[in-house]
Amino acid sequence: MFRGNHPTRVDEKGRLKVPAEFKRVIDEKYGTQFYITSTDGKVAEVYPFEEWERIEQKLAGLSNYNPTKKKFLDRVNYWGQQVEMDGQGRLLMPQMLREAADIKGEVAVTGNLNRLLVRNLEAYRKEIAEQPFTPEDEKTLDELGI
């Protein structure tokens, strides 16, 4: 499981240095292959390839005429690329996604259970400040037993 926020940098060549805390999990549980994608072009979703394959298997069981499946695949394929972690623990972020999400310099890398989310650090701070946790959010979590 990936947890927490571990800010890092994306270098001038577009390579994300995977934070050590997440690299340990990757080394213990996953290989060097990843699928990096997005559904909105604002947040990069970094899946260890084994986790991405689980999603693909579920999608393969759905009808090709399912409109939500088509919409999802259109987006994750548009933004997505399979990449390999280099020997220095870096991942090359897809260029179109990097540009659209302004993923450069300081970035937030947050754990999201089976994947990492990468976003512009300042944009993430702004989003957190502008979207406070509400009593309705607490009620929803309570209803889920969390």
CYANA upper distance limits for C-alpha pairs under 8 A (distance plus 0.5 A):
  1 MET  CA     25 VAL  CA      7.92
  1 MET  CA    111 GLY  CA      8.13
  1 MET  CA    112 ASN  CA      8.25
  1 MET  CA    113 LEU  CA      5.27
  1 MET  CA    114 ASN  CA      6.27
  2 PHE  CA     22 PHE  CA      7.10
  2 PHE  CA     25 VAL  CA      7.88
  2 PHE  CA    110 THR  CA      8.22
  2 PHE  CA    111 GLY  CA      4.68
  2 PHE  CA    112 ASN  CA      6.25
  2 PHE  CA    113 LEU  CA      5.32
  2 PHE  CA    114 ASN  CA      6.73
  2 PHE  CA    115 ARG  CA      7.15
  2 PHE  CA    116 LEU  CA      7.42
  3 ARG  CA    110 THR  CA      7.22
  3 ARG  CA    111 GLY  CA      4.58
  3 ARG  CA    112 ASN  CA      6.77
  3 ARG  CA    113 LEU  CA      7.00
  4 GLY  CA    110 THR  CA      6.01
  4 GLY  CA    111 GLY  CA      5.79
  5 ASN  CA    108 ALA  CA      6.98
  5 ASN  CA    109 VAL  CA      6.10
  5 ASN  CA    110 THR  CA      4.76
  5 ASN  CA    111 GLY  CA      7.00
  6 HIS  CA     19 PRO  CA      6.75
  6 HIS  CA     21 GLU  CA      8.19
  6 HIS  CA    108 ALA  CA      6.88
  6 HIS  CA    109 VAL  CA      5.88
  6 HIS  CA    110 THR  CA      6.83
  7 PRO  CA     19 PRO  CA      8.02
  7 PRO  CA    106 GLU  CA      7.37
  7 PRO  CA    107 VAL  CA      6.08
  7 PRO  CA    108 ALA  CA      4.88
  7 PRO  CA    109 VAL  CA      5.95
  7 PRO  CA    110 THR  CA      8.45
  7 PRO  CA    121 LEU  CA      8.06
  8 THR  CA     16 LEU  CA      8.19
  8 THR  CA     17 LYS  CA      7.13
  8 THR  CA     18 VAL  CA      8.00
  8 THR  CA     19 PRO  CA      7.02
  8 THR  CA    106 GLU  CA      6.30
  8 THR  CA    107 VAL  CA      6.10
  8 THR  CA    108 ALA  CA      7.06
  8 THR  CA    109 VAL  CA      7.49
  9 ARG  CA     16 LEU  CA      6.71
  9 ARG  CA     17 LYS  CA      6.81
  9 ARG  CA    104 LYS  CA      7.53
  9 ARG  CA    105 GLY  CA      5.53
  9 ARG  CA    106 GLU  CA      5.13
  9 ARG  CA    107 VAL  CA      6.22
 10 VAL  CA     14 GLY  CA      6.14
 10 VAL  CA     15 ARG  CA      5.75
 10 VAL  CA     16 LEU  CA      4.96
 10 VAL  CA     17 LYS  CA      7.06
 10 VAL  CA    103 ILE  CA      7.58
 10 VAL  CA    104 LYS  CA      5.53
 10 VAL  CA    105 GLY  CA      5.52
 10 VAL  CA    106 GLU  CA      7.16
 10 VAL  CA    107 VAL  CA      7.50
 11 ASP  CA     15 ARG  CA      5.90
 11 ASP  CA     16 LEU  CA      7.24
 11 ASP  CA    104 LYS  CA      7.33
 11 ASP  CA    105 GLY  CA      6.80
 12 GLU  CA    104 LYS  CA      7.98
 12 GLU  CA    105 GLY  CA      8.29
 13 LYS  CA     92 LEU  CA      8.42
 14 GLY  CA     92 LEU  CA      6.22
 14 GLY  CA     93 MET  CA      6.20
 14 GLY  CA     94 PRO  CA      8.36
 14 GLY  CA     95 GLN  CA      7.78
 14 GLY  CA     98 ARG  CA      7.92
 14 GLY  CA    104 LYS  CA      7.53
 15 ARG  CA     90 ARG  CA      6.27
 15 ARG  CA     91 LEU  CA      5.76
 15 ARG  CA     92 LEU  CA      4.78
 15 ARG  CA     93 MET  CA      6.44
 16 LEU  CA     90 ARG  CA      5.73
 16 LEU  CA     91 LEU  CA      5.57
 16 LEU  CA     92 LEU  CA      6.71
 16 LEU  CA     93 MET  CA      7.15
 17 LYS  CA     88 GLN  CA      8.46
 17 LYS  CA     89 GLY  CA      6.52
 17 LYS  CA     90 ARG  CA      4.98
 17 LYS  CA     91 LEU  CA      7.18
 18 VAL  CA     22 PHE  CA      7.15
 18 VAL  CA     23 LYS  CA      6.53
 18 VAL  CA     89 GLY  CA      6.31
 18 VAL  CA     90 ARG  CA      6.31
 18 VAL  CA     91 LEU  CA      7.74
 19 PRO  CA     23 LYS  CA      6.56
 19 PRO  CA    109 VAL  CA      8.30
 20 ALA  CA     24 ARG  CA      6.66
 21 GLU  CA     25 VAL  CA      7.56
 22 PHE  CA     26 ILE  CA      6.79
 22 PHE  CA    111 GLY  CA      8.44
 23 LYS  CA     27 ASP  CA      6.51
 23 LYS  CA     89 GLY  CA      7.74
 24 ARG  CA     28 GLU  CA      6.69
 25 VAL  CA     29 LYS  CA      6.50
 25 VAL  CA     30 TYR  CA      8.16
 26 ILE  CA     30 TYR  CA      5.39
 26 ILE  CA     31 GLY  CA      7.39
 26 ILE  CA     48 PRO  CA      8.29
 27 ASP  CA     31 GLY  CA      7.35
 30 TYR  CA     48 PRO  CA      7.03
 30 TYR  CA     50 GLU  CA      7.79
 31 GLY  CA     48 PRO  CA      7.94
 31 GLY  CA     49 PHE  CA      8.38
 32 THR  CA     48 PRO  CA      8.25
 32 THR  CA     84 GLU  CA      5.89
 32 THR  CA     85 MET  CA      5.56
 32 THR  CA     86 ASP  CA      8.27
 33 GLN  CA     48 PRO  CA      6.80
 33 GLN  CA     49 PHE  CA      5.92
 33 GLN  CA     82 GLN  CA      7.62
 33 GLN  CA     83 VAL  CA      6.42
 33 GLN  CA     84 GLU  CA      5.08
 33 GLN  CA     85 MET  CA      6.98
 34 PHE  CA     46 VAL  CA      7.20
 34 PHE  CA     47 TYR  CA      6.01
 34 PHE  CA     48 PRO  CA      5.00
 34 PHE  CA     49 PHE  CA      5.00
 34 PHE  CA     52 TRP  CA      8.47
 34 PHE  CA     82 GLN  CA      6.14
 34 PHE  CA     83 VAL  CA      5.78
 34 PHE  CA     84 GLU  CA      6.55
 34 PHE  CA     85 MET  CA      8.04
 35 TYR  CA     46 VAL  CA      6.52
 35 TYR  CA     47 TYR  CA      5.70
 35 TYR  CA     48 PRO  CA      6.95
 35 TYR  CA     49 PHE  CA      6.17
 35 TYR  CA     52 TRP  CA      7.15
 35 TYR  CA     80 GLY  CA      7.27
 35 TYR  CA     81 GLN  CA      6.26
 35 TYR  CA     82 GLN  CA      4.88
 35 TYR  CA     83 VAL  CA      6.68
 36 ILE  CA     44 ALA  CA      7.07
 36 ILE  CA     45 GLU  CA      6.05
 36 ILE  CA     46 VAL  CA      5.02
 36 ILE  CA     47 TYR  CA      6.69
 36 ILE  CA     79 TRP  CA      8.36
 36 ILE  CA     80 GLY  CA      5.84
 36 ILE  CA     81 GLN  CA      6.04
 36 ILE  CA     82 GLN  CA      6.83
 36 ILE  CA     83 VAL  CA      7.78
 36 ILE  CA     93 MET  CA      7.64
 36 ILE  CA     94 PRO  CA      7.79
 37 THR  CA     44 ALA  CA      6.16
 37 THR  CA     45 GLU  CA      5.71
 37 THR  CA     46 VAL  CA      7.17
 37 THR  CA     76 VAL  CA      5.89
 37 THR  CA     77 ASN  CA      7.84
 37 THR  CA     79 TRP  CA      5.59
 37 THR  CA     80 GLY  CA      4.41
 37 THR  CA     81 GLN  CA      7.07
 37 THR  CA     97 LEU  CA      8.18
 38 SER  CA     42 LYS  CA      7.83
 38 SER  CA     43 VAL  CA      6.57
 38 SER  CA     44 ALA  CA      5.61
 38 SER  CA     45 GLU  CA      6.05
 38 SER  CA     75 ARG  CA      7.37
 38 SER  CA     76 VAL  CA      6.07
 38 SER  CA     79 TRP  CA      6.20
 38 SER  CA     80 GLY  CA      7.28
 38 SER  CA     97 LEU  CA      8.13
 39 THR  CA     43 VAL  CA      8.40
 39 THR  CA     72 PHE  CA      7.48
 39 THR  CA     75 ARG  CA      5.79
 39 THR  CA     76 VAL  CA      6.25
 39 THR  CA     79 TRP  CA      8.12
 40 ASP  CA     75 ARG  CA      7.92
 41 GLY  CA     79 TRP  CA      7.48
 41 GLY  CA     97 LEU  CA      6.43
 41 GLY  CA    100 ALA  CA      6.31
 41 GLY  CA    101 ALA  CA      6.28
 42 LYS  CA     97 LEU  CA      8.21
 42 LYS  CA    100 ALA  CA      7.04
 42 LYS  CA    101 ALA  CA      4.82
 42 LYS  CA    102 ASP  CA      8.40
 42 LYS  CA    119 ARG  CA      7.59
 43 VAL  CA    101 ALA  CA      6.73
 43 VAL  CA    117 LEU  CA      7.02
 43 VAL  CA    118 VAL  CA      6.40
 43 VAL  CA    119 ARG  CA      5.65
 44 ALA  CA     97 LEU  CA      7.57
 44 ALA  CA    101 ALA  CA      8.15
 44 ALA  CA    117 LEU  CA      6.13
 44 ALA  CA    118 VAL  CA      5.48
 44 ALA  CA    119 ARG  CA      6.88
 45 GLU  CA    115 ARG  CA      7.15
 45 GLU  CA    116 LEU  CA      6.36
 45 GLU  CA    117 LEU  CA      5.29
 45 GLU  CA    118 VAL  CA      7.00
 46 VAL  CA    115 ARG  CA      6.04
 46 VAL  CA    116 LEU  CA      5.45
 46 VAL  CA    117 LEU  CA      6.68
 46 VAL  CA    118 VAL  CA      8.02
 47 TYR  CA     51 GLU  CA      6.54
 47 TYR  CA     52 TRP  CA      6.23
 47 TYR  CA    114 ASN  CA      7.55
 47 TYR  CA    115 ARG  CA      5.27
 47 TYR  CA    116 LEU  CA      7.15
 48 PRO  CA     52 TRP  CA      6.98
 48 PRO  CA    114 ASN  CA      8.38
 48 PRO  CA    115 ARG  CA      7.37
 49 PHE  CA     53 GLU  CA      6.60
 50 GLU  CA     54 ARG  CA      7.10
 51 GLU  CA     55 ILE  CA      7.31
 51 GLU  CA    114 ASN  CA      7.20
 51 GLU  CA    115 ARG  CA      8.28
 52 TRP  CA     56 GLU  CA      6.87
 53 GLU  CA     57 GLN  CA      6.62
 54 ARG  CA     58 LYS  CA      6.97
 55 ILE  CA     59 LEU  CA      6.74
 56 GLU  CA     60 ALA  CA      6.51
 57 GLN  CA     61 GLY  CA      7.20
 58 LYS  CA     62 LEU  CA      7.64
 59 LEU  CA     69 LYS  CA      7.40
 62 LEU  CA     66 ASN  CA      7.40
 62 LEU  CA     69 LYS  CA      8.00
 64 ASN  CA     69 LYS  CA      7.80
 64 ASN  CA     70 LYS  CA      7.63
 65 TYR  CA     69 LYS  CA      8.37
 65 TYR  CA     70 LYS  CA      7.84
 66 ASN  CA     70 LYS  CA      6.89
 67 PRO  CA     71 LYS  CA      6.61
 68 THR  CA     72 PHE  CA      6.51
 69 LYS  CA     73 LEU  CA      6.55
 70 LYS  CA     74 ASP  CA      6.47
 71 LYS  CA     75 ARG  CA      6.95
 72 PHE  CA     76 VAL  CA      6.68
 73 LEU  CA     77 ASN  CA      6.25
 74 ASP  CA     78 TYR  CA      6.49
 75 ARG  CA     79 TRP  CA      6.70
 76 VAL  CA     80 GLY  CA      5.82
 77 ASN  CA     81 GLN  CA      8.01
 79 TRP  CA     94 PRO  CA      7.90
 79 TRP  CA     96 MET  CA      7.36
 79 TRP  CA     97 LEU  CA      6.37
 80 GLY  CA     94 PRO  CA      7.53
 81 GLN  CA     94 PRO  CA      6.86
 83 VAL  CA     91 LEU  CA      7.32
 83 VAL  CA     92 LEU  CA      7.27
 84 GLU  CA     91 LEU  CA      7.06
 84 GLU  CA     92 LEU  CA      8.41
 85 MET  CA     89 GLY  CA      6.26
 85 MET  CA     90 ARG  CA      5.90
 85 MET  CA     91 LEU  CA      5.50
 85 MET  CA     92 LEU  CA      8.32
 86 ASP  CA     90 ARG  CA      5.95
 86 ASP  CA     91 LEU  CA      7.25
 93 MET  CA     97 LEU  CA      7.86
 93 MET  CA     98 ARG  CA      6.84
 94 PRO  CA     98 ARG  CA      6.56
 95 GLN  CA     99 GLU  CA      6.66
 96 MET  CA    100 ALA  CA      6.66
 97 LEU  CA    101 ALA  CA      6.39
 97 LEU  CA    103 ILE  CA      8.27
 98 ARG  CA    102 ASP  CA      6.11
 98 ARG  CA    103 ILE  CA      5.21
 98 ARG  CA    104 LYS  CA      7.52
 99 GLU  CA    103 ILE  CA      7.12
101 ALA  CA    119 ARG  CA      7.33
101 ALA  CA    120 ASN  CA      7.45
102 ASP  CA    119 ARG  CA      8.20
102 ASP  CA    120 ASN  CA      6.53
103 ILE  CA    107 VAL  CA      7.10
103 ILE  CA    118 VAL  CA      8.12
103 ILE  CA    119 ARG  CA      6.47
103 ILE  CA    120 ASN  CA      5.72
104 LYS  CA    120 ASN  CA      7.57
106 GLU  CA    120 ASN  CA      7.39
106 GLU  CA    121 LEU  CA      6.53
107 VAL  CA    118 VAL  CA      7.07
107 VAL  CA    119 ARG  CA      6.11
107 VAL  CA    120 ASN  CA      5.25
107 VAL  CA    121 LEU  CA      4.98
107 VAL  CA    122 GLU  CA      8.48
108 ALA  CA    117 LEU  CA      8.29
108 ALA  CA    118 VAL  CA      6.16
108 ALA  CA    119 ARG  CA      5.97
108 ALA  CA    120 ASN  CA      6.75
108 ALA  CA    121 LEU  CA      5.36
108 ALA  CA    124 TYR  CA      7.80
109 VAL  CA    116 LEU  CA      6.91
109 VAL  CA    117 LEU  CA      6.09
109 VAL  CA    118 VAL  CA      5.17
109 VAL  CA    119 ARG  CA      7.39
110 THR  CA    116 LEU  CA      6.10
110 THR  CA    117 LEU  CA      5.70
110 THR  CA    118 VAL  CA      7.13
111 GLY  CA    115 ARG  CA      6.87
111 GLY  CA    116 LEU  CA      5.34
111 GLY  CA    117 LEU  CA      6.99
112 ASN  CA    116 LEU  CA      6.12
112 ASN  CA    117 LEU  CA      7.25
119 ARG  CA    123 ALA  CA      7.90
119 ARG  CA    124 TYR  CA      7.06
120 ASN  CA    124 TYR  CA      6.64
121 LEU  CA    125 ARG  CA      6.75
122 GLU  CA    126 LYS  CA      6.73
123 ALA  CA    127 GLU  CA      6.65
124 TYR  CA    128 ILE  CA      6.72
125 ARG  CA    129 ALA  CA      6.77
126 LYS  CA    130 GLU  CA      6.56
127 GLU  CA    131 GLN  CA      6.46
128 ILE  CA    132 PRO  CA      7.01
133 PHE  CA    137 ASP  CA      6.72
133 PHE  CA    138 GLU  CA      8.14
134 THR  CA    138 GLU  CA      6.98
135 PRO  CA    139 LYS  CA      6.67
136 GLU  CA    140 THR  CA      6.71
137 ASP  CA    141 LEU  CA      6.81
138 GLU  CA    142 ASP  CA      6.62
139 LYS  CA    143 GLU  CA      6.66
140 THR  CA    144 LEU  CA      6.84
141 LEU  CA    145 GLY  CA      6.78
141 LEU  CA    146 ILE  CA      5.66
142 ASP  CA    146 ILE  CA      5.95
